[in-house]
Amino acid sequence: MQSFSSPITPEIIEIAVDYSQYRKMIDELLALNQTTGSNHAEVMLQHTRMNVQRMNRIDKHVDLLPELTQLILENKRPMIWLVLTEAWCGDAAQNIPLFAKLANIQPNIRVRFILRDENPEIMDQFLTRSTRSIPKVVALDASSYAVLGQWGPRPAELGALVTQLKESGMSHDDYILEAHKWYGSNKTLALQKELVAEIPAWTAN
C-alpha cells in the first residue's frame, strides 16, 4: 500500500463532494430548516440562505480574467483542489464558486468539498494564525495527494481591511457587513489576481 505523507488520504477524497453535490446538499438541508454543522439556529439559516444567493450571483455573473483563464487552460498537472467549508460561512460563499468555475474549464483540475466541522483532523493541518478559518483550499497532486499549496480564508486585500476595522473597534456585525460590501464591489477580482500569482507555484512543485 502506498504511504501518504500528506494529511489528505484517499478516504478523504472518497467522501468529498463536487460543487453541484455541495450545492444540492445545502438546498436539501435548508428545505429541512437546517444547515451544515450542529447549529441550526435561525441566524445560521439566514446566513446560509444569503450564501446561496451569493453563490448563485457569482456562478452567473463573474467573468474570468484572460490571464487566469490562460493559466488554467495551459495547466498540464492533474490536481485536486480540496476545499474545507461550511454552508453558513460568508467568506466561503464569496470565494469557492470561482474555484469551481476554474475547474469547469480544465479537466486536469477537480474541486472537491468537505465540511470543516466533520473533519477537524484535516482542518487542524491548515490553520490560519492558529484558527480554523474557512474556506481553506488545499491544492493536491492528483496522484500522490502531496500538498502543492493552499489558499484562504479570504483575499489578502480584504484580510487587511478586516484587521483594520477590528482594530478600529468596529463591531463584529458591522465589519462583516463591510466585508460583504467589499466582496460585492470587487467581484472576485482580487482573488483572481492572487490565483494568477499562486497557481504557477502549485503546478511547479
C-alpha positions in Angstrom: 0.0 0.0 0.0 1.2 3.5 -0.9 2.5 5.6 2.1 1.0 9.0 2.3 3.0 11.8 3.9 0.1 14.2 3.1 -2.6 14.6 5.7 -5.1 14.0 2.9 -5.8 10.3 2.3 -7.7 8.5 -0.5 -10.5 8.0 2.1 -10.9 11.8 2.5 -11.1 12.3 -1.3 -13.7 9.5 -1.5 -16.1 11.3 0.9 -15.6 14.7 -0.7 -18.3 16.0 -3.0 -18.2 18.1 -6.1 -19.7 21.6 -6.4 -23.1 20.5 -7.7 -23.3 17.9 -4.9 -22.3 20.6 -2.3 -25.0 23.0 -3.6 -27.6 20.2 -3.6 -26.7 19.3 0.0 -27.2 22.9 1.1 -30.6 23.1 -0.7 -31.8 19.8 0.9 -30.7 20.9 4.4 -32.4 24.3 4.0 -35.6 22.5 3.0 -35.5 20.8 6.4 -34.7 24.2 8.1 -31.1 23.0 8.7 -27.6 24.0 7.6 -24.3 22.2 7.9 -22.8 21.6 11.3 -24.8 21.3 14.5 -26.1 24.8 15.0 -29.4 25.2 13.2 -30.4 28.5 14.8 -32.4 30.9 12.7 -29.4 33.2 12.3 -27.4 30.4 10.9 -30.2 29.5 8.5 -30.3 33.2 7.4 -26.6 33.2 6.7 -27.0 30.0 4.7 -29.9 31.4 2.6 -27.9 34.5 1.9 -24.9 32.5 0.9 -27.0 30.5 -1.7 -27.9 33.9 -3.3 -24.2 34.9 -3.2 -23.1 31.7 -4.9 -25.8 32.0 -7.5 -24.7 35.5 -8.3 -21.1 34.5 -8.7 -22.0 31.4 -10.7 -23.9 33.6 -13.2 -22.1 36.9 -13.4 -18.4 36.7 -12.7 -16.1 36.8 -15.7 -12.6 35.3 -15.6 -9.6 37.4 -16.2 -7.9 36.4 -19.5 -4.6 35.8 -17.8 -6.2 33.5 -15.3 -8.1 31.7 -18.0 -4.9 31.1 -20.0 -3.0 29.9 -16.9 -5.7 27.4 -16.1 -6.1 26.2 -19.7 -2.4 25.7 -20.1 -2.1 23.7 -16.9 -0.9 20.1 -17.5 -0.6 18.9 -13.9 -3.6 16.8 -12.7 -4.6 18.4 -9.4 -7.4 18.1 -6.8 -8.4 21.3 -5.0 -9.8 20.2 -1.7 -12.0 22.9 -0.1 -12.8 22.9 3.6 -16.0 24.9 4.0 -19.4 25.2 5.7 -22.7 26.4 4.2 -23.2 29.2 6.8 -19.7 30.8 6.1 -20.0 34.0 4.2 -16.3 34.1 3.1 -16.8 30.6 1.6 -19.8 31.6 -0.4 -18.0 34.6 -1.8 -14.9 32.6 -2.9 -15.5 29.0 -3.6 -17.7 29.4 -6.7 -14.7 30.8 -8.5 -12.6 27.7 -7.9 -15.5 25.6 -9.2 -15.7 27.8 -12.3 -12.0 27.4 -13.0 -12.2 23.6 -12.7 -15.0 23.6 -15.2 -12.7 24.8 -17.9 -9.8 22.4 -17.1 -10.3 18.6 -16.9 -6.9 18.3 -15.1 -8.3 20.0 -12.1 -11.0 18.6 -9.8 -12.6 20.6 -7.0 -13.9 18.6 -4.0 -15.6 19.9 -0.8 -15.5 18.6 2.7 -17.1 20.2 5.8 -14.7 21.7 8.4 -16.6 20.6 11.5 -16.8 17.0 10.3 -13.1 16.9 9.5 -11.2 18.6 12.4 -8.2 16.5 12.0 -7.8 17.8 8.4 -8.7 21.4 9.3 -6.1 21.5 12.0 -3.4 20.8 9.4 -4.3 24.0 7.6 -4.9 26.6 10.3 -4.7 30.4 9.7 -2.9 32.0 12.6 -4.0 29.1 14.9 -7.7 29.5 13.9 -9.9 27.1 11.9 -10.7 29.9 9.4 -12.6 28.9 6.2 -12.7 28.5 3.3 -9.4 26.8 3.0 -8.4 25.5 -0.4 -5.7 22.9 -0.5 -4.1 22.1 -3.8 -3.1 18.5 -4.1 -1.2 16.4 -6.6 -3.9 14.1 -8.1 -1.8 11.0 -7.8 0.2 11.3 -4.6 -2.1 13.8 -2.7 1.1 15.8 -1.9 0.2 19.3 -0.8 1.2 21.7 -3.5 -0.2 24.9 -1.9 -3.1 26.4 -0.2 -5.3 29.5 -0.2 -7.7 31.1 2.2 -9.7 32.1 4.0 -10.1 35.5 2.2 -8.2 37.6 -0.3 -5.3 39.4 1.3 -6.7 42.8 0.5 -9.9 42.1 2.4 -7.9 40.4 5.2 -6.0 43.7 5.7 -9.2 45.7 5.7 -10.9 43.4 8.2 -7.9 43.7 10.5 -8.0 47.4 10.3 -11.7 47.5 11.0 -11.3 45.2 14.0 -8.5 47.4 15.4 -10.7 50.5 15.0 -13.2 49.0 17.4 -15.9 48.3 14.9 -18.4 45.6 16.0 -18.3 42.1 14.5 -21.6 42.6 12.7 -20.5 45.9 11.2 -17.1 44.7 9.9 -18.8 41.6 8.4 -21.2 43.9 6.6 -18.3 46.0 5.3 -16.5 42.8 4.2 -19.5 41.7 2.1 -19.8 45.2 0.6 -16.2 44.8 -0.4 -16.9 41.4 -2.0 -19.8 42.9 -3.9 -17.8 45.7 -5.4 -14.6 43.6 -6.0 -16.4 40.8 -7.9 -13.6 38.2 -7.2 -11.0 40.4 -9.0 -8.6 40.3 -6.0 -9.0 36.6 -5.7 -8.4 36.0 -9.4 -5.2 38.1 -9.3 -3.9 36.2 -6.2 -4.5 32.9 -8.1 -2.6 34.2 -11.1 0.3 34.7 -8.7 -0.1 31.5 -6.7 -1.1 28.8 -9.2 2.3 28.7 -11.0 3.9 27.6 -7.7 1.3 24.9 -7.3 2.0 23.5 -10.8 5.8 23.7 -10.4 6.0 21.9 -7.0 
